[in-house]
Amino acid sequence: MFFLYDLLLGIDSAVKLFADDSRKIEGPDDNYKLQTDLSKLEEWGRVAQMKFEPTKCFKLTVTLKRNVDQCAYSLCGTVLSHVSYHHK
């Protein structure tokens, strides 16, 4: 047996227990933290024998900045797609 709360142990990003949670990225340190957290989630999934479906995960950037950092994130060996909008 496992609890979803266990998923948050060791996570450095400010996350909530919602599938559609958002994360504010303000610089290179935040980019690194988020990728590190994605790797930790991957490991948690292996231990809990749960599979993430990275093809259903997306990176959506919402900003007024002209120069946007295009950091790529990966989950389970798959680079997350960058989208300009998303609908269900």
C-alpha beads as a LAMMPS data file, in Angstrom:
LAMMPS data file: protein, C-alpha beads

88 atoms
87 bonds

1 atom types
1 bond types

-500.0 500.0 xlo xhi
-500.0 500.0 ylo yhi
-500.0 500.0 zlo zhi

Masses

1 110.0

Atoms # bond

1 1 1 0.000 0.000 0.000
2 1 1 1.166 3.532 -0.678
3 1 1 -0.242 6.993 -0.211
4 1 1 -0.169 9.828 -2.703
5 1 1 1.266 12.055 0.011
6 1 1 4.417 9.893 -0.195
7 1 1 4.828 11.284 -3.694
8 1 1 5.698 14.701 -2.230
9 1 1 8.493 13.487 0.043
10 1 1 11.769 14.914 -1.186
11 1 1 10.170 17.212 -3.782
12 1 1 11.696 20.696 -3.776
13 1 1 9.206 22.499 -6.036
14 1 1 6.046 24.119 -4.705
15 1 1 3.461 21.564 -5.861
16 1 1 -0.116 20.709 -5.028
17 1 1 -1.930 17.396 -5.276
18 1 1 -3.756 18.237 -8.483
19 1 1 -3.099 16.725 -11.892
20 1 1 -3.365 20.171 -13.487
21 1 1 -1.004 21.938 -11.070
22 1 1 1.080 24.816 -12.351
23 1 1 4.596 25.850 -11.436
24 1 1 6.169 29.298 -11.565
25 1 1 9.663 29.232 -13.076
26 1 1 11.758 32.319 -12.439
27 1 1 15.239 31.289 -13.461
28 1 1 17.794 28.545 -14.138
29 1 1 17.675 27.285 -10.539
30 1 1 13.915 26.693 -10.857
31 1 1 14.441 24.881 -14.172
32 1 1 16.936 22.563 -12.505
33 1 1 14.680 21.987 -9.470
34 1 1 11.700 21.097 -11.638
35 1 1 13.686 18.598 -13.724
36 1 1 15.140 17.092 -10.540
37 1 1 11.622 16.754 -9.132
38 1 1 10.404 15.086 -12.327
39 1 1 13.228 12.557 -11.930
40 1 1 12.204 11.955 -8.312
41 1 1 8.592 11.387 -9.404
42 1 1 9.853 8.899 -11.965
43 1 1 11.678 6.982 -9.224
44 1 1 8.632 7.132 -6.955
45 1 1 6.568 5.624 -9.773
46 1 1 9.036 2.752 -10.141
47 1 1 8.952 2.017 -6.402
48 1 1 5.132 2.271 -6.269
49 1 1 4.888 0.211 -9.489
50 1 1 2.951 2.999 -11.173
51 1 1 3.582 4.139 -14.701
52 1 1 3.538 7.775 -15.766
53 1 1 2.360 8.555 -19.282
54 1 1 4.723 11.325 -20.440
55 1 1 2.999 11.619 -23.831
56 1 1 0.022 13.053 -21.927
57 1 1 2.183 15.663 -20.163
58 1 1 2.939 19.054 -21.673
59 1 1 4.953 22.163 -21.018
60 1 1 2.893 25.317 -21.438
61 1 1 4.618 28.700 -21.092
62 1 1 2.509 31.701 -20.105
63 1 1 4.462 34.953 -20.006
64 1 1 4.616 38.547 -21.168
65 1 1 8.407 38.371 -21.559
66 1 1 9.894 38.732 -25.021
67 1 1 12.862 36.449 -24.351
68 1 1 11.610 33.189 -22.916
69 1 1 13.908 30.460 -21.620
70 1 1 13.115 27.344 -23.662
71 1 1 14.293 24.758 -21.145
72 1 1 13.257 21.222 -22.103
73 1 1 11.921 18.870 -19.438
74 1 1 11.771 15.095 -19.609
75 1 1 9.832 12.386 -17.823
76 1 1 10.550 8.667 -18.172
77 1 1 13.049 9.310 -20.949
78 1 1 10.581 11.358 -23.011
79 1 1 11.027 15.087 -23.645
80 1 1 7.767 16.823 -22.742
81 1 1 6.090 18.555 -25.672
82 1 1 5.892 22.326 -25.575
83 1 1 2.432 23.611 -26.477
84 1 1 1.025 27.114 -26.973
85 1 1 -2.414 26.041 -25.725
86 1 1 -4.094 22.926 -24.444
87 1 1 -7.663 21.712 -24.439
88 1 1 -9.247 18.561 -23.084

Bonds

1 1 1 2
2 1 2 3
3 1 3 4
4 1 4 5
5 1 5 6
6 1 6 7
7 1 7 8
8 1 8 9
9 1 9 10
10 1 10 11
11 1 11 12
12 1 12 13
13 1 13 14
14 1 14 15
15 1 15 16
16 1 16 17
17 1 17 18
18 1 18 19
19 1 19 20
20 1 20 21
21 1 21 22
22 1 22 23
23 1 23 24
24 1 24 25
25 1 25 26
26 1 26 27
27 1 27 28
28 1 28 29
29 1 29 30
30 1 30 31
31 1 31 32
32 1 32 33
33 1 33 34
34 1 34 35
35 1 35 36
36 1 36 37
37 1 37 38
38 1 38 39
39 1 39 40
40 1 40 41
41 1 41 42
42 1 42 43
43 1 43 44
44 1 44 45
45 1 45 46
46 1 46 47
47 1 47 48
48 1 48 49
49 1 49 50
50 1 50 51
51 1 51 52
52 1 52 53
53 1 53 54
54 1 54 55
55 1 55 56
56 1 56 57
57 1 57 58
58 1 58 59
59 1 59 60
60 1 60 61
61 1 61 62
62 1 62 63
63 1 63 64
64 1 64 65
65 1 65 66
66 1 66 67
67 1 67 68
68 1 68 69
69 1 69 70
70 1 70 71
71 1 71 72
72 1 72 73
73 1 73 74
74 1 74 75
75 1 75 76
76 1 76 77
77 1 77 78
78 1 78 79
79 1 79 80
80 1 80 81
81 1 81 82
82 1 82 83
83 1 83 84
84 1 84 85
85 1 85 86
86 1 86 87
87 1 87 88
